[in-house]
Every structure is written in C-alpha cells, then in structure tokens.
Amino acid sequence: MLLSLYTILDFLLQVLIWVIIIQAILSWLVAFNVINTYNQFVRSLLHALDRMTAWLYRPIRRVLPDFGGLDLSPLVVLLIIWALQQLLIGGMRDLYAAGY
C-alpha cells in the first residue's frame, strides 16, 4: 500500500516537472516572438499553465532577488522536485529492504 503511494507521488512529481518545462519553453518562445499570443489557443494554454505553476513560483519569487528579465524560479522548483524524488527513492528502497 505504501509502495503504491510512493509510486503515485513520484508520477505526480514527474507530471509536474513536464508542466514546468513546457511552461518555461512556451514563455521563452513568447518572449522571443516565435509564438503569437493573439492566437486564442496559445493564449489559453499559456494562461492554464501559468495558473498551474503560479502557486509554486510565488513563494520562491519572493525570496529570490530580481534578476531583471531572467526568472530562475522554475529552475529552483525543478531542483526542489528533484530533491523530493531522491527522498522518495530512498524511502522506496527502505520499504523494499524491509520486505513490504
């Protein structure tokens, strides 16, 4: 049961990683005028991704200094998720060793 919970949590973290990566790439494409935000689909996709990740970025943006146009909060969130995944892997390894 606990191993299934670890697996589900790891899957959700992996999905969150992909959402952050896609959101970061799309924001770069918009910043360099590769993607036009006048398109309704692009605008709604960017808005949805922003709403999904804003709650993660907000506390980190308050702590990080202003780097001008460079936003490092997605990188910090990805590092935190990586650390959480490493903790999960260690927990799963301990459960497996204990015979669960």
N, C-alpha and C positions, 0 to 999 in steps of 0.2 A: 504494500500500500504506500509506504513512504517512498519507495523507489519510483513508483508511478508519479507521485507528486513532484519529485526531483526532475523527472523526465518532462512533465508538463511545464514546469517552471523554466527549464532550460529551453524548451521550444518557444515559449513566450518571449524569453530574452533574445533568442535568435531572430524572431519576427521583429522585435523592437529594433534590433541592430539594422535590419534591412530597411525598415521605415526611416530610420535616421540617415542612412546612407543615401537612399533615394531622395529624401527631402534636401539633403545638403547638395547633391548633384543638381537637382532641379533649381535650387536657389542660385547656384553658380551659373547655370545656363540662362536664367532670367537676368542675372547681373551683367552678363556679357552680351545681352540682347540676342541670344541664339533662339530662345523661345519667346514668343509674343504673348504677353499676358492679356491681350484683348480677346483671345480665344476663350470662350466660356468653359470648355473642358479643362484647359490648363489652369485657369483661374480657380475653378472649383477644386481641382486636385491639389494645388498649392495651398488653398485655404484649409482643406481637410488635413493635409499633412502637417500644416502649421498648428492646427488645433490639437493634433495627436501628440506633438512634441513640445508644445509651449510649456506645459506643466513640468517637464523635465529640465528645460533650459532656464526657466525663470530664476530658480534659486542659484544656479551656477553663474548666471549673468550678473546677479547682484554682488557676487564675491569677486569675480574676475575683473581686472582693470580694463579700461576702454582701450582697445587696440585700433581705433579708427574704424575702417570698414571691414576689418577682419574679425569674424566671430569664431572663437575657439570653443564655445560651449558644446557643440556636437562632439568634438574630439574628447572633451572631458567626460561627457556622458558615455561615450563608447569605452573609454578606459575604466570607468566605474562598472559598466556592464561586464567587461572582460574580467575584472576582479571578482565580481559576483559569480560568474561562471566558473572561475577557478575554485572558489569556495564550494560551489555545488559539486564539482568534480571530486574534490577531496571528501565531501560528505558522502557521495555515492560510493567512493572507494572504501570508506569506512563501513558503510552498510553492507557492501558486498563481502568484505573481510569478516564481518560479524555473522554472515550467513543469512541475512534477510533476503 
